[in-house]
């Protein structure tokens, strides 16, 4: 399990240096996060992470289990 710092750093790295696969994954994750009641002003209140970095982190998982196993190839 990665530390919260590692998750956020990885997410910001992918935000600054986008990769096609990660951007597809981020879009799928964001579609699940956007209507979530824990999304308050772009911060996940379930874990206190900024959503824009969390959805782009290879190490992150939704603390509520909403992401499951997302397939970016579908």
Residue pairs with C-beta under 8 A, 6 or more apart in sequence:
2 10
2 59
2 60
4 47
4 49
6 59
7 49
7 53
7 54
7 57
7 59
7 60
8 49
8 50
8 53
8 54
8 57
10 56
10 57
10 58
10 59
10 60
11 49
11 50
11 52
11 53
11 54
11 55
11 56
11 57
11 60
12 53
12 56
14 22
14 26
14 56
14 57
14 58
15 52
15 53
15 56
21 72
22 56
22 58
23 56
24 72
25 55
25 56
25 70
25 72
26 55
26 56
28 70
28 72
29 54
29 55
29 62
29 67
29 70
30 51
30 55
32 62
32 66
32 67
33 39
33 44
33 51
33 54
33 55
33 62
33 66
36 44
36 64
36 66
38 44
38 45
38 46
38 64
39 45
39 51
42 50
42 51
42 52
43 49
43 50
43 51
44 50
44 51
44 54
44 63
46 62
46 63
46 64
47 54
47 63
49 60
54 60
61 67
